[in-house]
């Protein structure tokens, strides 16, 4: 199952999703990742070790270029044992530059 939508960010950094159900799904996936990663970070007090321990458990967050819908996009991907979430920026049609206050989201169930 895959869900797609859009997001915008206001001046205070609050993100709003369309359709609105995407916000709950976004929060479930990102909170799940951060809970596991932060638990290991508290235990190990080392970013790299926490990253690899979370990865062993099936949790990962990567920000890099990724092929999405046939285009190379700068995206953040959250992976959990149950979901993959991609979030990326919209590109201005005229300038070709990223628009940092709006973009797209895709959540897939594994």
C-alpha positions as CSV (number, residue, x, y, z in Angstrom):
1,X,0.0,0.0,0.0
2,X,1.3,3.5,-0.9
3,X,0.0,6.9,0.1
4,X,1.1,10.2,-1.4
5,X,0.5,13.8,-0.7
6,X,1.9,17.2,-0.3
7,X,3.2,19.3,2.6
8,X,3.8,23.0,3.4
9,X,5.7,24.6,6.2
10,X,4.7,27.9,7.9
11,X,7.0,30.6,9.3
12,X,7.2,28.8,12.6
13,X,8.3,25.5,11.1
14,X,5.0,23.7,11.5
15,X,4.2,21.3,8.7
16,X,0.7,20.9,7.3
17,X,-0.1,17.8,5.1
18,X,-2.6,17.2,2.3
19,X,-4.5,15.0,2.6
20,X,-4.6,15.5,6.4
21,X,-4.3,11.8,7.1
22,X,-0.7,12.0,5.9
23,X,0.3,14.0,9.1
24,X,-0.6,11.1,11.4
25,X,1.2,8.6,9.2
26,X,4.3,10.9,9.0
27,X,4.3,11.3,12.8
28,X,3.9,7.5,13.4
29,X,6.9,6.6,11.1
30,X,9.2,9.5,12.2
31,X,8.4,9.1,15.9
32,X,9.0,5.3,15.6
33,X,12.4,5.9,14.1
34,X,13.4,8.7,16.5
35,X,12.3,6.6,19.5
36,X,14.6,3.7,18.6
37,X,17.5,5.9,17.5
38,X,17.3,8.1,20.6
39,X,17.1,5.1,22.9
40,X,20.4,3.8,21.4
41,X,21.9,7.2,21.5
42,X,21.1,7.5,25.3
43,X,22.5,4.1,25.9
44,X,25.7,4.3,23.8
45,X,26.4,8.1,23.8
46,X,27.7,7.8,20.2
47,X,25.9,8.9,17.0
48,X,27.5,6.4,14.8
49,X,26.9,3.4,17.1
50,X,23.3,4.5,17.7
51,X,22.8,4.7,13.9
52,X,24.2,1.2,13.3
53,X,22.3,-0.4,16.2
54,X,19.0,1.2,15.0
55,X,19.9,0.0,11.5
56,X,20.3,-3.6,12.8
57,X,16.7,-3.3,14.1
58,X,15.4,-2.1,10.7
59,X,15.4,1.7,11.4
60,X,17.2,4.2,9.2
61,X,17.0,7.9,8.2
62,X,19.0,9.0,5.2
63,X,19.0,12.4,3.5
64,X,20.5,12.1,0.0
65,X,19.5,12.2,-3.7
66,X,17.1,9.5,-4.6
67,X,15.3,8.6,-7.9
68,X,11.6,9.3,-7.3
69,X,9.0,9.1,-10.0
70,X,11.8,9.2,-12.6
71,X,13.5,12.3,-11.3
72,X,16.5,12.7,-9.1
73,X,15.2,14.4,-5.9
74,X,16.9,15.5,-2.7
75,X,14.9,13.5,-0.2
76,X,14.8,12.4,3.4
77,X,13.9,8.7,3.7
78,X,12.8,7.1,7.0
79,X,12.8,3.3,7.0
80,X,11.2,1.3,9.8
81,X,10.4,-2.5,9.9
82,X,6.9,-1.7,8.6
83,X,7.2,1.5,6.4
84,X,9.3,3.6,4.1
85,X,8.6,7.3,4.1
86,X,10.1,9.7,1.5
87,X,9.8,13.4,1.9
88,X,11.2,15.8,-0.6
89,X,11.0,19.5,-1.7
90,X,9.0,21.0,-4.6
91,X,11.1,22.5,-7.4
92,X,10.2,25.9,-8.8
93,X,9.2,25.3,-12.5
94,X,10.9,28.5,-13.7
95,X,14.2,28.6,-11.7
96,X,14.6,24.8,-11.2
97,X,15.6,25.5,-7.5
98,X,14.2,23.8,-4.5
99,X,11.3,25.4,-2.6
100,X,12.1,24.8,1.0
101,X,8.6,25.5,2.4
102,X,6.6,22.9,0.4
103,X,7.0,19.5,-1.1
104,X,5.8,16.0,-1.4
105,X,5.5,12.9,0.8
106,X,5.1,9.2,0.0
107,X,4.6,6.5,2.6
108,X,4.8,2.8,1.6
109,X,4.0,-0.2,3.7
110,X,6.6,-2.9,3.5
